[in-house]
Amino acid sequence: MSEDSSTGKRASPAAAPAPGIRWGPFTARVPFVHARAEWPEMVQNFVVAGATGLAVVPIFVTAFGMTFELAVSLCIVQAFILCSSFFLFGEPFCPGWVTPALPLVLAAAMAVEGIPDRIAFVTAVVIVTGLIFFLLGITRLGALFIRLVPLPLKAGIIFGAGLSAIVGEFSPRGESIARVLEYPVCITLSTGVTLLLLFSQPLEKLKARFGWLAVLGGLGMAPGFILAMVIGPWVSEVNYDKFKELFFDPVSGDFVFTLGDLFFLPDITGLVSGYSLFSSESGIMENLEPGIFLAALPLSLAAYVIAFGDIVTGTAILKSARAERQDEDIELDEHRTHLSLGIRNLAQVAVCGPFFPLQGPLWTGAMVVVVERYRRGRDAMRSIFDGIFSYYLFGVPLLLFFKPLIFLYEPVLGVALSLTLLLTGFACSYVALAIPRNRIEIGLTVLTGAVIATHSTGLGLIVGLVASVLLLGKEAWREETD
């Protein structure tokens, strides 16, 4: 009989943790040994993985000076590190990026002149974020730190992230406005369909009647993205010439596809030599001055607050399934989660540097989808890890090695990025504005978020903290409702 460290309650005598290999506070699990295949999750991975995993490629190409191939290589490496969450550290969550922090870090990075300095800045953000997770995990002070953050400030950080994402997509000062002008129909349709499938209240009644509609909604942003891929050529916003050239000679029209054209081999050597923290060629260490770390600190603190909220969310989702699944003891430990996140972010920066979405604890959409079927009993899904491993194709991002798929996605990755940011902005906004309980807290949330979105994260944190103390006093630290 085991004890849940997050609740202090003992699990049912019939319950046992999923088998694995213990090492320190972690548990490693081997595909097909400790986790078996679940085809519904595998099918969803085939639909969703490429669209989401490559969405940030255009930013690495334009803002960080990478070639397309090198940017894809970076996404492959971060995907492996992301999957270490469950197969190496034993985390029972579907891992993801710290997505709400993405627009904040990106906006701050774009304000830095020069690609080398921009790379150094994002590298510093990843380092500081990793150290915060690791140190608060070692000292077990994570929960205490979060309790010291006033609730309106937490809401303001999330609202600022959402506002920054939406404003950034339509700001004439940024390059993102070029995406809206280049793909007006594709971005509008894909965003509209995604919001409809995920958040439409009238559609919820239809989902209850038509199972296929519920399945479609469970695929997240994939249906909207696929619609953009289909509609794009018809409205002259997308062309697949490069994809066609993979199979046919552009001059003669002859079929030229070979087996070597089937697989994409990531350029790990170029990635490490050009962007690794310890590479003698990259010169990143020379640009990492103390001032850069100080500039990165507010962003890292904001990312930590957001990620801690994801840990709480993931824990709540798993606890909600316990009534239906008393046969498995899911080991929840926020200290282990902190340590794994620290190691993952530091490993990311050591290998290939400036991954600005950061390594986070949870992909909420995937977690909800996996747990929903897990609730149905052992016959539907033996262990939560079976579903997680299958959703991530057992920890190996196979689709990212498939060159035809990469070239098929390449013309519409700008659409995927805008869709990701707009969806993030919408979700962050409604989550943030659900936290305040009175008009003063609403005002503080909007004030903090507006300063973060229009000026800087550091100034927003200062304004939010001071205003919360002066306007609310000790009520600023009230306990957050569910």
BAROTI-182975 format. One line per 8 residues: number of its first residue (from 1); their letters; for each residue y, z, x of N, C-alpha, C. Coordinates in steps of 0.1 Angstrom, whole numbers. Layout:
<nodes>
NUM = a = Y,Z,X,Y,Z,X,Y,Z,X  ...
</nodes>
This chain:
<nodes>
1 = msedsstg = -12,0,9,0,0,0,12,0,9  21,-10,7,33,-11,16,45,-7,9  56,-5,17,69,-1,11,80,-12,13  87,-14,3,98,-24,3,110,-17,9  114,-22,21,126,-16,28,139,-17,21  140,-26,11,152,-28,5,154,-19,-8  142,-14,-13,143,-6,-24,137,8,-22  129,10,-12,123,23,-9,111,25,-19
9 = kraspaaa = 108,16,-27,97,18,-37,84,12,-31  73,18,-35,60,13,-30,55,3,-40  49,-8,-34,44,-19,-42,31,-15,-49  27,-23,-58,14,-20,-65,2,-20,-55  -8,-11,-57,-19,-11,-47,-26,-25,-47  -25,-33,-58,-32,-46,-58,-24,-56,-50  -11,-53,-47,-3,-63,-40,-5,-62,-25  -4,-73,-18,-5,-74,-4,4,-85,1
17 = papgirwg = 10,-83,13,19,-94,19,10,-106,22  17,-117,22,10,-130,26,6,-128,41  -6,-133,44,-11,-132,58,-2,-139,68  -2,-134,80,6,-140,91,3,-133,104  11,-137,114,9,-132,128,22,-123,131  20,-110,132,31,-101,134,35,-102,149  49,-103,150,54,-101,164,68,-94,163  68,-82,167,80,-73,165,83,-72,151
25 = pftarvpf = 95,-73,146,99,-71,132,96,-84,124  91,-94,130,89,-107,124,74,-110,121  72,-121,113,58,-125,110,58,-140,110  50,-146,119,49,-160,120,38,-165,111  39,-177,105,29,-182,96,27,-197,100  14,-200,101,10,-214,106,7,-222,93  13,-235,93,10,-244,82,-5,-246,80  -10,-247,68,-24,-249,64,-33,-238,68
33 = vharaewp = -28,-228,75,-36,-216,78,-31,-204,69  -18,-202,70,-12,-191,62,-4,-197,50  -4,-210,49,3,-216,37,-3,-229,34  -6,-231,21,-12,-244,17,-2,-253,10  -7,-265,8,2,-275,2,4,-273,-13  16,-275,-18,19,-275,-32,27,-288,-35  20,-297,-42,25,-311,-43,38,-312,-51  41,-304,-61,54,-305,-68,66,-303,-58
41 = emvqnfvv = 65,-293,-49,75,-290,-40,76,-301,-29  65,-307,-25,65,-317,-16,72,-330,-21  69,-333,-34,76,-344,-40,91,-343,-40  95,-331,-44,110,-328,-45,116,-329,-31  108,-325,-20,114,-327,-7,116,-341,-3  107,-350,-7,108,-364,-4,120,-370,-11  124,-365,-23,136,-370,-30,148,-364,-24  148,-351,-20,161,-344,-17,164,-344,-2
49 = agatglav = 154,-343,6,156,-340,20,166,-349,28  164,-362,26,172,-371,34,187,-371,29  189,-370,16,202,-370,11,210,-358,15  204,-347,16,211,-335,20,212,-333,35  200,-335,42,199,-333,56,208,-341,65  212,-353,60,220,-362,68,235,-363,63  238,-355,53,252,-356,47,263,-354,57  261,-346,67,272,-343,76,273,-353,88
57 = vpifvtaf = 264,-362,89,264,-372,100,277,-379,102  284,-384,91,297,-391,93,307,-382,100  307,-369,98,317,-360,104,314,-359,119  301,-358,123,298,-357,137,302,-370,144  301,-381,137,305,-394,143,320,-396,145  327,-393,134,342,-395,135,350,-383,142  345,-371,139,353,-359,144,348,-354,158  336,-357,161,330,-351,174,326,-362,184
65 = gmtfelav = 329,-374,181,326,-385,190,312,-388,193  303,-385,184,289,-388,186,285,-402,181  275,-408,187,270,-420,181,262,-416,168  259,-426,160,252,-423,148,238,-418,151  231,-424,161,218,-419,165,218,-405,171  229,-401,178,230,-388,183,232,-378,172  240,-381,162,243,-373,151,230,-370,143  222,-381,141,210,-379,134,200,-370,142
73 = slcivqaf = 201,-371,155,193,-363,164,197,-348,162  210,-345,161,215,-332,159,209,-326,146  210,-334,136,205,-330,123,190,-327,123  182,-334,131,168,-332,132,165,-318,139  173,-316,150,171,-303,158,175,-291,149  186,-292,142,190,-281,133,180,-279,122  173,-290,117,163,-288,107,151,-280,112  147,-283,124,136,-275,130,140,-260,131
81 = ilcssffl = 152,-258,136,157,-244,137,158,-237,124  163,-245,114,164,-240,100,150,-235,95  140,-244,97,126,-241,92,120,-229,100  125,-226,111,119,-214,118,121,-201,110  130,-202,101,133,-190,92,120,-185,86  112,-194,81,100,-190,74,87,-191,82  86,-201,91,74,-202,98,73,-194,111  85,-190,116,85,-182,129,89,-167,126
89 = fgepfcpg = 99,-166,117,105,-152,115,99,-146,102  93,-153,93,87,-148,81,96,-144,70  108,-151,70,117,-149,59,112,-155,46  112,-148,35,107,-153,22,117,-161,14  128,-166,21,138,-174,14,137,-189,18  142,-198,9,144,-212,13,157,-212,21  156,-215,34,168,-214,42,177,-226,40  190,-224,43,200,-235,42,212,-233,51
97 = wvtpalpl = 222,-240,49,235,-238,56,243,-227,50  253,-223,57,263,-214,50,273,-224,44  269,-231,33,276,-242,28,291,-239,24  294,-228,17,308,-225,14,317,-224,26  311,-220,38,319,-219,50,322,-233,56  314,-243,52,315,-256,58,330,-262,57  336,-262,45,350,-267,44,360,-259,52  358,-246,54,367,-238,61,366,-241,76
105 = vlaaamav = 354,-241,81,352,-244,96,357,-259,99  353,-268,89,357,-282,92,372,-284,92  379,-277,82,394,-278,82,400,-273,94  395,-261,99,401,-255,111,398,-264,123  386,-270,124,382,-278,135,391,-291,136  393,-297,124,401,-309,124,416,-307,128  420,-294,127,434,-291,131,435,-290,147  423,-290,154,423,-289,168,424,-303,174
113 = egipdria = 434,-305,183,436,-318,189,426,-320,200  420,-332,200,411,-336,211,397,-332,208  388,-342,210,374,-339,207,368,-328,216  370,-328,229,364,-317,237,368,-303,233  381,-301,229,386,-288,224,380,-285,211  379,-295,203,373,-294,189,358,-289,190  351,-295,199,337,-291,201,336,-277,206  345,-273,215,345,-260,221,348,-250,210
121 = fvtavviv = 358,-253,201,362,-244,190,350,-241,181  343,-252,176,332,-250,167,320,-243,174  318,-246,187,308,-239,194,311,-224,195  324,-220,196,328,-206,196,325,-200,182  328,-207,172,325,-202,158,311,-199,156  302,-208,161,288,-206,160,283,-194,168  288,-193,180,285,-182,189,288,-169,183  301,-168,178,306,-155,173,298,-151,160
129 = tgliffll = 295,-161,151,288,-159,139,274,-154,142  267,-160,152,254,-156,156,254,-141,162  264,-138,170,265,-125,175,268,-114,165  276,-118,155,279,-108,144,266,-105,136  258,-115,133,245,-113,126,236,-105,135  235,-108,148,225,-101,157,229,-87,159  242,-84,161,246,-70,164,246,-62,152  249,-67,140,248,-59,128,234,-57,123
137 = gitrlgal = 225,-66,128,211,-65,125,205,-54,134  208,-54,147,203,-44,157,208,-30,153  221,-29,149,226,-16,146,224,-12,131  219,-21,123,217,-19,109,229,-15,102  240,-21,106,253,-18,100,259,-29,90  250,-38,87,254,-50,79,259,-45,65  251,-37,59,255,-33,45,268,-24,45  269,-16,56,281,-8,57,293,-16,59
145 = firlvplp = 292,-26,67,304,-35,70,308,-42,57  298,-47,49,302,-54,37,309,-44,27  304,-32,27,311,-22,18,325,-19,22  329,-22,34,342,-19,39,352,-31,35  346,-42,31,354,-54,27,358,-52,12  371,-51,9,375,-50,-5,370,-62,-14  366,-59,-26,360,-69,-35,369,-81,-37  382,-79,-40,391,-91,-41,391,-100,-29
153 = lkagiifg = 389,-93,-17,389,-101,-5,377,-110,-4  365,-104,-8,353,-112,-9,355,-124,-18  360,-121,-30,362,-132,-40,372,-142,-35  382,-137,-28,392,-146,-22,387,-156,-12  378,-150,-3,371,-159,7,363,-170,0  355,-166,-10,347,-176,-16,356,-187,-24  366,-182,-30,375,-191,-37,383,-200,-28  387,-194,-16,394,-202,-6,385,-213,-1
161 = aglsaivg = 372,-210,1,362,-220,5,361,-232,-5  360,-228,-18,360,-238,-28,372,-246,-29  384,-240,-29,396,-247,-30,398,-256,-18  394,-251,-6,396,-259,6,387,-272,5  375,-270,-1,366,-282,-2,372,-292,-11  377,-288,-23,382,-297,-33,395,-304,-28  405,-295,-23,418,-301,-18,415,-310,-7  406,-306,2,404,-315,14,399,-329,11
169 = efsprges = 392,-330,-1,387,-343,-5,398,-352,-10  409,-347,-14,419,-355,-20,433,-353,-13  432,-347,-1,445,-345,7,448,-358,14  460,-363,13,464,-375,20,465,-373,35  465,-361,40,466,-358,54,453,-359,61  442,-358,54,429,-358,61,422,-372,59  411,-373,67,403,-386,67,395,-386,54  392,-375,48,384,-374,36,390,-383,25
177 = iarvleyp = 403,-384,24,409,-393,14,404,-407,16  400,-411,28,395,-425,30,382,-426,23  374,-416,22,361,-417,16,363,-419,1  373,-412,-5,376,-414,-19,380,-428,-22  389,-433,-13,394,-447,-15,383,-457,-12  374,-454,-3,363,-464,0,352,-464,-10  349,-452,-16,338,-452,-26,343,-445,-39  353,-450,-45,358,-444,-57,348,-443,-69
185 = vcitlstg = 341,-454,-71,331,-454,-82,319,-446,-79  314,-447,-67,302,-440,-63,304,-425,-63  315,-421,-57,318,-406,-56,320,-401,-70  328,-408,-79,330,-403,-92,317,-402,-100  309,-413,-100,297,-412,-108,287,-402,-103  285,-401,-89,275,-392,-84,279,-378,-87  292,-375,-85,297,-361,-88,296,-358,-102  300,-367,-111,299,-365,-125,285,-362,-130
193 = vtllllfs = 276,-370,-126,262,-369,-130,256,-356,-125  259,-352,-112,254,-339,-107,260,-327,-114  273,-327,-117,278,-316,-125,272,-315,-139  270,-327,-145,264,-327,-158,250,-321,-158  242,-325,-148,228,-321,-148,227,-306,-144  236,-301,-136,235,-287,-131,242,-277,-140  254,-281,-146,262,-271,-152,266,-274,-167  261,-285,-173,265,-288,-186,258,-279,-196
201 = qpleklka = 265,-271,-204,260,-262,-214,253,-270,-225  259,-280,-231,252,-288,-241,239,-294,-236  238,-297,-223,226,-304,-218,215,-293,-217  218,-281,-216,208,-270,-214,198,-270,-226  204,-273,-238,195,-273,-250,186,-285,-250  191,-296,-244,182,-308,-243,171,-306,-233  175,-298,-222,165,-295,-211,153,-287,-217  156,-278,-227,145,-271,-233,136,-279,-241
209 = rfgwlavl = 141,-290,-246,133,-299,-255,126,-310,-247  132,-315,-236,127,-326,-228,124,-321,-214  111,-319,-211,107,-314,-198,112,-323,-186  112,-336,-188,116,-345,-178,131,-343,-174  139,-339,-184,153,-337,-181,155,-324,-173  147,-314,-176,147,-302,-168,143,-304,-153  133,-313,-152,128,-316,-138,140,-324,-131  146,-333,-138,157,-341,-132,168,-331,-127
217 = gglgmapg = 172,-322,-136,182,-312,-132,178,-303,-120  165,-301,-119,160,-293,-108,161,-300,-94  164,-313,-94,165,-320,-82,178,-319,-75  187,-311,-81,200,-309,-75,209,-321,-75  214,-325,-63,223,-336,-62,216,-349,-59  203,-349,-58,195,-361,-55,197,-372,-66  196,-369,-79,198,-380,-89,212,-387,-88  222,-379,-87,236,-385,-85,237,-393,-73
225 = filamvig = 231,-389,-62,232,-396,-49,224,-409,-50  212,-409,-57,204,-421,-58,211,-431,-67  218,-426,-78,226,-434,-86,237,-442,-78  243,-434,-69,254,-441,-60,248,-451,-52  235,-449,-47,228,-459,-38,226,-472,-46  222,-470,-59,219,-482,-67,232,-489,-72  242,-481,-76,254,-487,-82,263,-493,-70  263,-487,-59,271,-491,-48,273,-506,-45
233 = pwvsevny = 261,-513,-43,262,-527,-41,268,-535,-52  266,-531,-65,271,-538,-76,286,-537,-77  292,-526,-72,307,-524,-73,313,-527,-59  306,-533,-50,310,-538,-37,316,-526,-28  310,-514,-30,314,-502,-22,303,-499,-11  291,-505,-13,280,-502,-3,273,-515,0  269,-517,12,261,-529,16,250,-524,25  238,-530,24,226,-526,31,222,-536,42
241 = dkfkelff = 232,-542,48,230,-553,58,222,-547,70  226,-535,74,219,-530,86,204,-527,82  202,-522,70,188,-519,66,180,-532,65  186,-543,60,180,-556,60,177,-561,74  186,-559,83,184,-564,97,172,-557,104  168,-545,98,157,-538,104,144,-546,101  144,-554,91,132,-562,86,133,-577,89  145,-582,88,147,-596,89,158,-600,100
249 = dpvsgdfv = 155,-611,107,165,-616,116,177,-621,109  190,-616,112,202,-620,104,205,-635,105  200,-642,116,203,-656,118,192,-665,111  180,-663,115,169,-671,111,163,-667,97  165,-654,94,159,-649,82,144,-646,83  139,-647,95,124,-644,97,122,-629,97  109,-626,93,105,-612,92,102,-607,106  109,-597,111,108,-592,125,104,-578,126
257 = ftlgdlff = 100,-572,115,97,-557,116,84,-555,123  85,-545,132,73,-541,140,71,-526,138  59,-521,143,56,-507,141,65,-498,148  71,-503,159,81,-495,167,94,-493,159  96,-502,149,108,-500,141,107,-490,130  95,-485,129,92,-476,118,97,-462,120  97,-457,133,100,-443,136,113,-442,144  120,-432,141,132,-428,148,129,-417,158
265 = lpditglv = 132,-419,171,129,-409,181,142,-403,185  144,-390,182,157,-383,184,160,-383,199  173,-384,202,178,-384,216,181,-370,220  170,-362,223,172,-348,226,179,-347,240  176,-356,249,182,-355,262,197,-357,262  201,-367,254,215,-370,253,222,-358,246  216,-352,236,221,-341,228,223,-329,237  213,-326,245,214,-314,254,224,-316,265
273 = sgyslfss = 224,-328,271,233,-331,282,248,-332,278  250,-336,265,264,-338,261,270,-327,253  261,-318,247,267,-308,238,261,-294,239  250,-293,248,244,-280,250,254,-271,256  253,-258,253,262,-248,258,261,-247,273  249,-249,278,246,-246,293,245,-259,301  249,-270,295,248,-283,302,259,-284,312  256,-288,324,266,-290,335,275,-302,332
281 = esgimenl = 269,-312,324,276,-324,321,286,-322,309  283,-314,300,291,-313,288,305,-307,290  305,-297,299,318,-290,302,323,-281,291  314,-278,282,318,-269,271,322,-255,276  314,-250,285,317,-236,290,331,-235,296  336,-246,302,349,-246,308,360,-244,298  357,-249,286,368,-249,275,367,-236,267  356,-228,269,354,-216,261,362,-205,267
289 = epgiflaa = 375,-205,264,384,-194,269,385,-183,258  389,-171,262,390,-160,253,398,-163,240  408,-170,241,417,-174,230,409,-181,219  400,-190,223,392,-197,214,383,-188,205  377,-178,212,369,-168,205,377,-160,195  389,-157,199,398,-149,189,401,-158,177  404,-171,180,407,-180,169,394,-182,160  383,-181,166,370,-183,158,366,-171,150
297 = lplslaay = 371,-159,154,366,-147,147,369,-146,132  381,-149,127,383,-149,113,373,-158,105  370,-170,110,361,-179,104,347,-173,104  343,-167,115,330,-161,116,328,-150,107  338,-141,105,338,-130,96,337,-135,82  344,-145,78,343,-151,65,329,-157,62  324,-164,72,310,-170,71,300,-158,69  302,-147,76,293,-136,75,293,-130,61
305 = viafgdiv = 305,-128,56,306,-123,42,299,-132,32  302,-145,33,295,-155,24,280,-154,26  275,-154,38,261,-154,41,254,-141,36  261,-130,37,256,-117,32,254,-118,17  263,-125,10,262,-127,-4,250,-135,-7  246,-145,1,234,-153,-1,222,-145,1  222,-135,11,211,-126,12,208,-118,0  219,-113,-6,218,-105,-18,213,-114,-30
313 = tgtailks = 218,-126,-30,213,-135,-41,199,-138,-40  194,-142,-27,180,-145,-25,171,-133,-29  176,-121,-25,168,-109,-28,167,-107,-43  178,-109,-50,178,-107,-64,168,-117,-71  168,-129,-66,160,-140,-72,145,-136,-71  141,-131,-59,127,-127,-56,123,-115,-64  133,-105,-65,130,-93,-73,128,-96,-87  135,-106,-92,134,-110,-106,120,-115,-110
321 = araerqde = 113,-120,-99,100,-126,-102,88,-116,-101  91,-104,-97,81,-94,-94,73,-90,-107  80,-90,-118,73,-86,-131,62,-96,-134  64,-108,-131,53,-118,-133,43,-119,-122  47,-115,-110,38,-117,-98,36,-104,-90  28,-95,-96,26,-82,-90,14,-83,-80  9,-95,-78,-3,-97,-69,1,-99,-55  14,-102,-52,19,-104,-39,31,-95,-35
329 = dieldehr = 30,-88,-24,41,-79,-20,50,-88,-10  61,-92,-16,71,-100,-8,79,-90,0  78,-91,13,85,-81,22,100,-85,24  108,-77,18,123,-80,19,129,-70,29  136,-75,39,142,-67,49,155,-74,54  166,-68,50,179,-75,54,182,-74,69  176,-64,75,178,-62,90,170,-73,97  158,-76,93,151,-87,98,158,-101,96
337 = thlslgir = 164,-102,84,171,-114,81,184,-115,90  191,-104,92,202,-105,102,198,-109,115  187,-104,121,182,-107,134,178,-122,135  171,-127,125,167,-141,125,179,-150,124  189,-147,116,201,-155,115,208,-155,128  209,-144,135,216,-143,148,209,-152,158  196,-151,159,188,-159,168,189,-174,165  188,-177,152,189,-191,148,202,-198,152
345 = nlaqvavc = 213,-191,149,226,-197,153,228,-197,168  224,-187,175,225,-188,190,216,-198,196  204,-200,190,196,-211,195,202,-224,192  208,-226,181,214,-238,177,225,-242,187  234,-232,190,245,-235,199,240,-237,214  229,-231,217,224,-233,231,218,-246,233  212,-252,222,206,-265,224,215,-277,222  223,-276,211,231,-288,208,245,-285,202
353 = gpffplqg = 250,-273,204,264,-270,202,270,-270,188  279,-279,184,288,-278,173,283,-281,160  273,-273,155,268,-276,141,277,-267,131  287,-273,126,297,-265,119,293,-260,105  282,-265,98,278,-259,86,271,-245,88  267,-242,101,261,-230,105,247,-228,99  239,-220,105,225,-217,100,227,-205,90  223,-207,78,224,-196,68,211,-192,63
361 = plwtgamv = 211,-181,54,198,-176,49,192,-182,37  200,-190,29,195,-194,16,200,-208,12  191,-216,6,195,-228,-1,192,-224,-16  202,-220,-23,200,-214,-36,192,-223,-46  196,-236,-46,189,-245,-55,175,-246,-53  171,-248,-40,157,-249,-37,149,-235,-40  156,-224,-37,150,-211,-40,147,-209,-55  156,-213,-63,154,-212,-77,142,-221,-82
369 = vvveryrr = 142,-233,-77,131,-242,-81,117,-237,-77  116,-232,-64,103,-227,-60,99,-214,-67  108,-205,-69,105,-193,-76,102,-195,-91  108,-205,-97,105,-208,-111,91,-211,-113  85,-219,-104,70,-222,-105,62,-210,-100  67,-203,-91,59,-191,-85,57,-181,-97  67,-180,-106,66,-170,-117,54,-172,-126  49,-185,-126,39,-188,-136,25,-183,-132
377 = grdamrsi = 24,-177,-121,11,-170,-117,4,-177,-105  -6,-170,-101,-13,-174,-89,-20,-188,-90  -23,-192,-102,-29,-205,-104,-19,-216,-101  -6,-213,-105,5,-223,-102,9,-223,-88  10,-212,-81,14,-211,-67,8,-198,-62  -1,-199,-52,-8,-188,-46,2,-178,-40  11,-183,-32,20,-174,-25,34,-181,-25  44,-172,-24,58,-178,-23,59,-187,-11
385 = fdgifsyy = 52,-184,0,53,-192,12,46,-205,11  37,-207,2,31,-220,-1,42,-229,-6  50,-224,-16,61,-232,-21,72,-235,-11  75,-225,-3,86,-227,7,82,-237,17  70,-235,23,65,-244,33,64,-259,28  59,-260,15,58,-273,10,71,-280,7  81,-272,2,94,-277,-1,101,-283,12  97,-277,24,103,-282,36,92,-289,44
393 = lfgvplll = 82,-295,37,72,-302,44,66,-295,55  63,-282,53,57,-273,63,65,-271,76  78,-272,75,87,-269,86,89,-281,95  85,-293,92,87,-304,100,94,-315,92  107,-318,95,115,-327,87,110,-342,89  98,-345,84,92,-358,87,101,-370,83  108,-368,71,116,-380,67,127,-384,76  132,-374,84,142,-377,93,137,-385,106
401 = ffkplifl = 124,-386,107,119,-395,118,116,-409,112  118,-412,100,115,-424,94,127,-433,94  127,-443,103,139,-451,106,144,-459,94  135,-466,86,140,-473,74,147,-464,64  143,-452,63,150,-443,53,164,-439,59  165,-437,72,177,-433,78,187,-445,76  183,-457,79,192,-469,77,195,-472,63  186,-468,54,188,-469,39,199,-460,35
409 = yepvlgva = 199,-448,40,209,-437,37,223,-439,44  222,-446,55,235,-446,64,247,-451,56  246,-462,48,259,-467,42,265,-458,31  257,-448,26,261,-439,16,262,-425,20  262,-422,33,263,-408,38,277,-403,35  287,-411,35,300,-407,31,301,-401,17  294,-408,8,293,-404,-6,285,-390,-6  275,-389,2,267,-376,2,276,-365,7
417 = lsltlllt = 284,-367,17,293,-357,22,303,-352,11  310,-362,5,320,-359,-5,313,-352,-17  301,-356,-21,294,-350,-32,291,-335,-28  286,-333,-16,283,-319,-11,295,-311,-12  307,-315,-7,319,-307,-6,325,-305,-20  325,-315,-29,330,-313,-43,321,-303,-51  308,-305,-49,299,-296,-56,300,-281,-51  302,-280,-37,305,-267,-31,318,-261,-37
425 = gfacsyva = 328,-269,-38,341,-264,-43,340,-260,-57  333,-267,-66,331,-263,-80,323,-250,-81  312,-249,-74,303,-237,-75,310,-225,-69  317,-226,-58,324,-215,-52,335,-210,-61  342,-219,-67,353,-215,-76,348,-207,-88  338,-211,-94,333,-203,-106,327,-190,-102  320,-190,-91,314,-178,-86,325,-168,-82  335,-172,-75,346,-163,-71,354,-158,-82
433 = laiprnri = 357,-166,-92,365,-162,-104,357,-153,-114  344,-152,-112,336,-144,-120,336,-129,-115  340,-127,-103,340,-114,-97,351,-105,-102  364,-110,-102,375,-101,-107,373,-96,-121  377,-83,-123,375,-77,-137,388,-76,-144  400,-78,-137,413,-76,-144,423,-86,-138  435,-86,-144,445,-96,-140,449,-95,-126  450,-82,-121,454,-80,-107,444,-85,-97
441 = eigltvlt = 431,-83,-100,421,-88,-91,420,-103,-91  423,-109,-103,423,-123,-104,434,-129,-95  446,-122,-97,458,-127,-88,455,-126,-74  449,-115,-69,445,-113,-55,435,-123,-50  426,-126,-59,416,-136,-55,422,-150,-53  431,-154,-62,438,-167,-61,447,-167,-49  454,-156,-47,464,-155,-36,457,-156,-23  446,-149,-21,439,-149,-9,433,-163,-6
449 = gaviaths = 426,-168,-17,420,-182,-16,430,-193,-13  442,-192,-19,452,-202,-16,458,-202,-2  460,-190,3,464,-188,17,453,-194,27  441,-191,24,430,-196,32,429,-211,32  431,-217,20,430,-231,19,442,-239,24  454,-233,23,466,-240,27,471,-237,41  467,-225,46,472,-221,60,460,-219,69  454,-207,69,443,-204,78,435,-193,73
457 = tglglivg = 422,-192,77,413,-182,73,418,-168,78  423,-168,90,428,-155,96,440,-149,88  449,-158,84,461,-153,77,456,-149,63  447,-156,57,442,-153,44,435,-139,43  427,-136,54,421,-123,55,431,-112,55  441,-114,63,452,-104,65,459,-102,51  463,-113,45,471,-112,32,462,-105,22  449,-109,21,440,-104,11,438,-89,13
465 = lvasvlll = 436,-85,26,433,-71,28,445,-62,25  457,-66,30,469,-58,28,473,-58,13  472,-69,6,476,-69,-8,466,-61,-16  453,-62,-13,443,-54,-20,446,-39,-19  449,-34,-7,452,-20,-5,464,-16,-12  475,-24,-12,487,-20,-18,487,-21,-33  480,-30,-39,480,-32,-53,469,-25,-60  458,-22,-53,446,-16,-60,442,-2,-55
473 = gkeawree = 447,1,-42,443,14,-37,428,14,-35  422,26,-38,407,28,-36,399,19,-45  405,14,-56,398,6,-66,394,-8,-60  401,-11,-48,397,-24,-42,383,-23,-36  377,-11,-35,364,-10,-30,354,-6,-41  357,-9,-53,348,-6,-64,334,-13,-62  324,-8,-68,311,-15,-67,311,-28,-75  305,-38,-69,305,-51,-75,294,-51,-86
481 = td = 298,-57,-98,288,-58,-108,279,-70,-106  268,-71,-113,258,-82,-111,264,-94,-117
</nodes>
